[in-house]
Amino acid sequence: MQSSIKNIRAINENEYQLLWETNSGAVFQNAFWLNMVISAREKVEYYGYYSQDTLMDAFAIVKLKGFFFTNYTLPIFTPCLGWIKQSVDPNFIVEFLRKQKPDAIYYAAKQEAVGWSSGTTFVIDLQESLDQLHKNIRQDKKRSIKKAITQPLAISFKKDFETIQRLVKRTYERQGKQFDGYKELQKIIEIYPNSFQITVSDEKTDLASLLFVYDKTTAYYLIGGFDYEANNYAAGPYAMWKGIEYSKQLNLKIFDFEGSEIPSIAQYFQSFGGIQKHYYSISKYGFIFSLLKKYR
């Protein structure tokens, strides 16, 4: 393994991006995406795997540097990275990162590897007919969608940061949590071309607003917000269904919910006919970083 790790070399952003473009890489591996979502204290680094002088594959890492620690992590809205072509053993990335001796590592990829932890997402095969996709939905969600159509609720595809910001804020406040990604969310809505937003409204107010991003094969549900005080529980399922429907119209092959380990959210995704699929992550926390997490 050690000799293979020696085949990993630093490359520049242009080399990395060219490989990403020629191999139809995922949204989250896009150098433009990474530069858009990293924080001021984060830095993107690019590495390639070479066979002699030929670049075979590449991966990106994000370094978070603090006053007392150096951490390799994933930026907000980026659930996984890994090899672009998935042609090299993912454990080489881990061994490479460990050689840098960071205080903490968290890295996730679609590739399975020995020693990596398994997480769950849910995906829909968009190559099925629209009728079949609708049949796959759980009955209670079908009733919600039907109710939304008969009310009727209005659908907008306009990108509107203020609307989704307001609804996301209400959703997090209802859960007693705080969301810190509004700056990055605004960038995605305003400058990332492969994204669409769906907002469902009645005659009085906006009820739900969801954001999706996509690459050449896959649409990803990124984030959503809901006005629970309006007591219209048909709006959210209707918005999600329209997102699935529109993703199929874009001739994409897969709809990925970028799943959650929270059981209630996982069940919600599964209720739309989502099939369980695994992604894989590796984590390591040193003494200093563990203390900082404990007393944060």
GIDA-V958466 format. One record per residue. N is the residue number from 1. BURIAL is + if it has 16 or more other C-alpha atoms within 10 Angstrom, else -. Layout:
BEGIN
N:BURIAL + N:BURIAL
END
This chain:
BEGIN
1:- + 2:- + 3:- + 4:- + 5:+ + 6:- + 7:- + 8:+ + 9:- + 10:- + 11:+ + 12:- + 13:- + 14:- + 15:- + 16:+ + 17:+ + 18:- + 19:+ + 20:+ + 21:- + 22:- + 23:- + 24:- + 25:+ + 26:+ + 27:+ + 28:+ + 29:+ + 30:+ + 31:+ + 32:- + 33:+ + 34:+ + 35:- + 36:+ + 37:+ + 38:+ + 39:- + 40:- + 41:- + 42:+ + 43:+ + 44:+ + 45:+ + 46:+ + 47:+ + 48:+ + 49:+ + 50:+ + 51:- + 52:- + 53:- + 54:- + 55:+ + 56:- + 57:+ + 58:+ + 59:+ + 60:+ + 61:+ + 62:+ + 63:+ + 64:+ + 65:+ + 66:- + 67:- + 68:- + 69:- + 70:+ + 71:+ + 72:+ + 73:+ + 74:+ + 75:+ + 76:- + 77:+ + 78:+ + 79:+ + 80:+ + 81:+ + 82:+ + 83:+ + 84:+ + 85:+ + 86:- + 87:- + 88:+ + 89:- + 90:+ + 91:+ + 92:+ + 93:+ + 94:+ + 95:- + 96:- + 97:+ + 98:- + 99:- + 100:- + 101:- + 102:+ + 103:+ + 104:+ + 105:+ + 106:+ + 107:+ + 108:+ + 109:+ + 110:+ + 111:+ + 112:+ + 113:+ + 114:- + 115:- + 116:+ + 117:- + 118:- + 119:+ + 120:- + 121:+ + 122:+ + 123:+ + 124:+ + 125:+ + 126:+ + 127:- + 128:- + 129:- + 130:- + 131:- + 132:- + 133:+ + 134:+ + 135:- + 136:+ + 137:+ + 138:- + 139:- + 140:- + 141:+ + 142:+ + 143:- + 144:+ + 145:+ + 146:- + 147:+ + 148:+ + 149:- + 150:- + 151:- + 152:- + 153:+ + 154:- + 155:+ + 156:- + 157:- + 158:- + 159:+ + 160:+ + 161:+ + 162:- + 163:+ + 164:+ + 165:+ + 166:- + 167:+ + 168:+ + 169:+ + 170:+ + 171:+ + 172:- + 173:- + 174:- + 175:- + 176:- + 177:- + 178:- + 179:- + 180:- + 181:- + 182:- + 183:- + 184:+ + 185:+ + 186:+ + 187:- + 188:+ + 189:+ + 190:- + 191:- + 192:- + 193:- + 194:- + 195:+ + 196:+ + 197:+ + 198:+ + 199:+ + 200:+ + 201:+ + 202:+ + 203:- + 204:- + 205:- + 206:+ + 207:+ + 208:+ + 209:+ + 210:+ + 211:+ + 212:+ + 213:+ + 214:+ + 215:+ + 216:- + 217:+ + 218:+ + 219:+ + 220:+ + 221:+ + 222:+ + 223:+ + 224:+ + 225:+ + 226:+ + 227:+ + 228:+ + 229:- + 230:- + 231:- + 232:+ + 233:+ + 234:+ + 235:+ + 236:+ + 237:+ + 238:+ + 239:+ + 240:+ + 241:+ + 242:+ + 243:+ + 244:+ + 245:+ + 246:- + 247:+ + 248:+ + 249:- + 250:- + 251:- + 252:+ + 253:+ + 254:+ + 255:+ + 256:+ + 257:+ + 258:+ + 259:+ + 260:+ + 261:- + 262:- + 263:- + 264:- + 265:- + 266:+ + 267:- + 268:+ + 269:+ + 270:+ + 271:+ + 272:+ + 273:+ + 274:+ + 275:- + 276:- + 277:- + 278:+ + 279:+ + 280:+ + 281:+ + 282:+ + 283:- + 284:- + 285:- + 286:- + 287:- + 288:- + 289:+ + 290:- + 291:- + 292:- + 293:- + 294:- + 295:- + 296:-
END
